Amino acid sequence: MPELSRFFGIIVRMYFVDANQHHTPHIHVESNGKTASVSLDGRVLAGQIDKRKLTVLQAWMLLHEEELKAAWQSLLNAEPFGTIEPLR
């Protein structure tokens, strides 16, 4: 699973498993043993994530909106994509 970024105990990945489940551009997030799928506009689509971690994640997503969209497009085109700068 390609890792996009890691910060403040949050691991952000982007991968494409099944086209039927991946119509909405999203990321997969893991933190404190919980996992969630979060749309690129910051909505939790499935799973769970701590509310504080979600707020931090959403801030990071706003800062890197264009990079996330580009990574999603690369994923759809079966092209590699790089990492995205973490929050510090």
N, CA and C atoms as a LAMMPS dump frame, in Angstrom:
ITEM: TIMESTEP
0
ITEM: NUMBER OF ATOMS
264
ITEM: BOX BOUNDS ff ff ff
-5.0000000000000000e+02 5.0000000000000000e+02
-5.0000000000000000e+02 5.0000000000000000e+02
-5.0000000000000000e+02 5.0000000000000000e+02
ITEM: ATOMS id mol type element x y z
1 1 1 N 0.843 -1.184 0
2 1 2 C 0 0 0
3 1 3 C 0.884 1.242 0
4 2 1 N 0.839 2.011 -1.055
5 2 2 C 1.689 3.2 -1.132
6 2 3 C 1.358 4.219 -0.043
7 3 1 N 2.373 4.616 0.685
8 3 2 C 2.207 5.591 1.757
9 3 3 C 2.441 6.99 1.209
10 4 1 N 1.466 7.869 1.419
11 4 2 C 1.585 9.257 0.981
12 4 3 C 2.31 10.112 2.009
13 5 1 N 1.97 9.904 3.282
14 5 2 C 2.543 10.746 4.318
15 5 3 C 2.341 10.099 5.685
16 6 1 N 3.103 10.608 6.652
17 6 2 C 3.008 10.125 8.032
18 6 3 C 3.323 11.303 8.948
19 7 1 N 2.403 11.622 9.859
20 7 2 C 2.608 12.743 10.775
21 7 3 C 1.688 12.601 11.979
22 8 1 N 2.171 13.006 13.127
23 8 2 C 1.398 13.021 14.373
24 8 3 C 0.63 11.727 14.624
25 9 1 N 1.247 10.605 14.331
26 9 2 C 0.607 9.312 14.564
27 9 3 C -0.425 8.928 13.52
28 10 1 N -0.463 9.639 12.415
29 10 2 C -1.415 9.367 11.337
30 10 3 C -0.632 8.85 10.13
31 11 1 N -1.055 7.723 9.592
32 11 2 C -0.458 7.187 8.369
33 11 3 C -1.488 7.343 7.256
34 12 1 N -1.076 7.988 6.164
35 12 2 C -1.973 8.256 5.043
36 12 3 C -1.505 7.442 3.845
37 13 1 N -2.42 6.657 3.295
38 13 2 C -2.116 5.836 2.12
39 13 3 C -3.161 6.095 1.035
40 14 1 N -2.782 5.747 -0.174
41 14 2 C -3.725 5.811 -1.282
42 14 3 C -3.506 4.57 -2.123
43 15 1 N -4.572 3.815 -2.318
44 15 2 C -4.491 2.625 -3.158
45 15 3 C -5.848 2.334 -3.749
46 16 1 N -5.839 1.541 -4.783
47 16 2 C -7.039 1.237 -5.569
48 16 3 C -7.218 -0.267 -5.579
49 17 1 N -8.225 -0.754 -4.878
50 17 2 C -8.439 -2.192 -4.786
51 17 3 C -9.524 -2.648 -5.747
52 18 1 N -10.665 -2.014 -5.711
53 18 2 C -11.823 -2.456 -6.484
54 18 3 C -12.537 -1.227 -7.039
55 19 1 N -12.615 -1.128 -8.339
56 19 2 C -13.232 0.043 -8.977
57 19 3 C -14.667 0.274 -8.513
58 20 1 N -15.374 -0.776 -8.148
59 20 2 C -16.76 -0.615 -7.703
60 20 3 C -16.864 0.108 -6.371
61 21 1 N -15.795 0.1 -5.581
62 21 2 C -15.825 0.738 -4.269
63 21 3 C -15.094 2.073 -4.255
64 22 1 N -14.51 2.479 -5.361
65 22 2 C -13.627 3.634 -5.34
66 22 3 C -14.058 4.74 -6.303
67 23 1 N -15.333 5.039 -6.324
68 23 2 C -15.802 6.104 -7.2
69 23 3 C -15.418 7.479 -6.67
70 24 1 N -15.44 7.652 -5.371
71 24 2 C -15.102 8.922 -4.752
72 24 3 C -13.605 8.97 -4.482
73 25 1 N -12.908 9.991 -4.958
74 25 2 C -11.489 10.108 -4.635
75 25 3 C -11.3 10.16 -3.119
76 26 1 N -10.388 9.357 -2.598
77 26 2 C -10.233 9.268 -1.151
78 26 3 C -8.851 8.758 -0.772
79 27 1 N -8.577 8.838 0.521
80 27 2 C -7.361 8.293 1.1
81 27 3 C -7.745 7.28 2.163
82 28 1 N -6.789 6.448 2.528
83 28 2 C -6.96 5.498 3.616
84 28 3 C -6.072 5.967 4.753
85 29 1 N -6.626 6 5.949
86 29 2 C -5.928 6.564 7.098
87 29 3 C -5.885 5.537 8.223
88 30 1 N -4.749 5.484 8.902
89 30 2 C -4.595 4.614 10.063
90 30 3 C -4.019 5.445 11.201
91 31 1 N -4.623 5.303 12.382
92 31 2 C -4.14 6.021 13.56
93 31 3 C -4.685 5.36 14.815
94 32 1 N -3.818 5.125 15.768
95 32 2 C -4.216 4.524 17.049
96 32 3 C -5.018 3.241 16.874
97 33 1 N -4.637 2.431 15.91
98 33 2 C -5.311 1.166 15.69
99 33 3 C -6.645 1.258 14.983
100 34 1 N -7.04 2.456 14.605
101 34 2 C -8.292 2.656 13.875
102 34 3 C -7.973 2.966 12.424
103 35 1 N -8.872 2.566 11.532
104 35 2 C -8.694 2.857 10.117
105 35 3 C -9.95 3.515 9.57
106 36 1 N -9.753 4.325 8.539
107 36 2 C -10.886 5.002 7.907
108 36 3 C -10.534 5.331 6.467
109 37 1 N -11.568 5.452 5.659
110 37 2 C -11.448 6 4.311
111 37 3 C -12.025 7.4 4.384
112 38 1 N -11.262 8.371 3.873
113 38 2 C -11.678 9.772 3.955
114 38 3 C -11.639 10.366 2.552
115 39 1 N -12.753 10.949 2.122
116 39 2 C -12.808 11.561 0.799
117 39 3 C -11.842 12.737 0.751
118 40 1 N -11.452 13.13 -0.449
119 40 2 C -10.51 14.235 -0.574
120 40 3 C -11.081 15.566 -0.117
121 41 1 N -12.394 15.616 0.128
122 41 2 C -12.971 16.83 0.713
123 41 3 C -13.094 16.729 2.233
124 42 1 N -12.523 15.653 2.825
125 42 2 C -12.44 15.543 4.278
126 42 3 C -13.544 14.782 4.975
127 43 1 N -14.474 14.193 4.235
128 43 2 C -15.564 13.425 4.852
129 43 3 C -15.122 11.99 5.105
130 44 1 N -15.483 11.467 6.269
131 44 2 C -15.204 10.065 6.568
132 44 3 C -16.224 9.226 5.807
133 45 1 N -15.72 8.373 4.93
134 45 2 C -16.592 7.524 4.115
135 45 3 C -16.868 6.192 4.788
136 46 1 N -15.881 5.675 5.485
137 46 2 C -16.014 4.381 6.155
138 46 3 C -14.972 4.305 7.259
139 47 1 N -15.266 3.509 8.264
140 47 2 C -14.316 3.316 9.352
141 47 3 C -14.416 4.393 10.414
142 48 1 N -13.371 4.455 11.238
143 48 2 C -13.354 5.391 12.356
144 48 3 C -11.988 6.041 12.472
145 49 1 N -11.995 7.281 12.92
146 49 2 C -10.764 7.995 13.25
147 49 3 C -11.093 8.958 14.377
148 50 1 N -10.168 9.088 15.321
149 50 2 C -10.336 10.007 16.438
150 50 3 C -10.635 11.417 15.915
151 51 1 N -11.543 12.107 16.561
152 51 2 C -11.986 13.429 16.105
153 51 3 C -10.824 14.425 16
154 52 1 N -9.914 14.407 16.973
155 52 2 C -8.76 15.308 16.929
156 52 3 C -7.858 14.976 15.744
157 53 1 N -7.636 13.688 15.531
158 53 2 C -6.792 13.263 14.409
159 53 3 C -7.445 13.646 13.078
160 54 1 N -8.769 13.538 13.005
161 54 2 C -9.476 13.919 11.793
162 54 3 C -9.3 15.407 11.513
163 55 1 N -9.36 16.224 12.542
164 55 2 C -9.174 17.666 12.37
165 55 3 C -7.777 17.978 11.838
166 56 1 N -6.765 17.308 12.385
167 56 2 C -5.386 17.487 11.919
168 56 3 C -5.272 17.021 10.472
169 57 1 N -5.854 15.854 10.188
170 57 2 C -5.827 15.309 8.831
171 57 3 C -6.489 16.265 7.842
172 58 1 N -7.639 16.798 8.198
173 58 2 C -8.354 17.713 7.309
174 58 3 C -7.537 18.976 7.031
175 59 1 N -6.82 19.476 8.034
176 59 2 C -5.954 20.641 7.837
177 59 3 C -4.845 20.303 6.841
178 60 1 N -4.23 19.138 7.003
179 60 2 C -3.182 18.688 6.077
180 60 3 C -3.748 18.544 4.665
181 61 1 N -4.948 17.991 4.56
182 61 2 C -5.571 17.792 3.263
183 61 3 C -5.838 19.13 2.557
184 62 1 N -6.236 20.142 3.297
185 62 2 C -6.459 21.47 2.708
186 62 3 C -5.158 22.046 2.169
187 63 1 N -4.088 21.862 2.921
188 63 2 C -2.786 22.374 2.496
189 63 3 C -2.27 21.674 1.242
190 64 1 N -2.662 20.422 1.068
191 64 2 C -2.121 19.605 -0.026
192 64 3 C -3.197 19.129 -0.997
193 65 1 N -4.238 19.922 -1.139
194 65 2 C -5.374 19.536 -1.973
195 65 3 C -4.967 19.184 -3.408
196 66 1 N -4.171 20.015 -4.023
197 66 2 C -3.773 19.768 -5.411
198 66 3 C -2.887 18.529 -5.535
199 67 1 N -2.007 18.327 -4.578
200 67 2 C -1.139 17.149 -4.602
201 67 3 C -1.949 15.862 -4.431
202 68 1 N -2.964 15.912 -3.581
203 68 2 C -3.825 14.741 -3.383
204 68 3 C -4.605 14.424 -4.661
205 69 1 N -5.12 15.456 -5.305
206 69 2 C -5.847 15.241 -6.56
207 69 3 C -4.925 14.669 -7.631
208 70 1 N -3.707 15.171 -7.685
209 70 2 C -2.739 14.666 -8.668
210 70 3 C -2.381 13.208 -8.372
211 71 1 N -2.224 12.871 -7.1
212 71 2 C -1.917 11.484 -6.732
213 71 3 C -3.078 10.568 -7.115
214 72 1 N -4.304 11.026 -6.902
215 72 2 C -5.476 10.228 -7.277
216 72 3 C -5.5 9.981 -8.784
217 73 1 N -5.227 11.03 -9.55
218 73 2 C -5.215 10.886 -11.004
219 73 3 C -4.115 9.919 -11.442
220 74 1 N -2.96 10.009 -10.824
221 74 2 C -1.878 9.066 -11.118
222 74 3 C -2.309 7.645 -10.805
223 75 1 N -2.996 7.466 -9.698
224 75 2 C -3.491 6.145 -9.308
225 75 3 C -4.441 5.593 -10.36
226 76 1 N -5.35 6.427 -10.835
227 76 2 C -6.299 5.993 -11.861
228 76 3 C -5.599 5.616 -13.164
229 77 1 N -4.486 6.295 -13.448
230 77 2 C -3.724 6.036 -14.664
231 77 3 C -2.674 4.942 -14.467
232 78 1 N -2.704 4.293 -13.318
233 78 2 C -1.735 3.245 -12.973
234 78 3 C -0.302 3.76 -13.049
235 79 1 N -0.117 5.011 -12.66
236 79 2 C 1.2 5.631 -12.634
237 79 3 C 1.652 5.784 -11.187
238 80 1 N 2.948 5.75 -10.958
239 80 2 C 3.43 5.944 -9.589
240 80 3 C 3.232 7.387 -9.139
241 81 1 N 3.138 7.575 -7.839
242 81 2 C 3.068 8.919 -7.28
243 81 3 C 3.979 8.961 -6.058
244 82 1 N 4.435 10.137 -5.727
245 82 2 C 5.383 10.289 -4.628
246 82 3 C 4.695 10.522 -3.305
247 83 1 N 5.49 10.923 -2.349
248 83 2 C 4.972 11.238 -1.029
249 83 3 C 4.589 12.713 -0.974
250 84 1 N 3.848 13.063 0.073
251 84 2 C 3.429 14.432 0.295
252 84 3 C 3.987 14.878 1.648
253 85 1 N 4.484 16.083 1.695
254 85 2 C 5.1 16.642 2.895
255 85 3 C 4.162 16.503 4.105
256 86 1 N 4.684 15.987 5.219
257 86 2 C 3.854 15.863 6.42
258 86 3 C 3.704 17.208 7.13
259 87 1 N 2.753 17.268 8.046
260 87 2 C 2.653 18.437 8.929
261 87 3 C 3.797 18.361 9.934
262 88 1 N 4.287 19.488 10.319
263 88 2 C 5.375 19.532 11.308
264 88 3 C 5.01 20.441 12.443
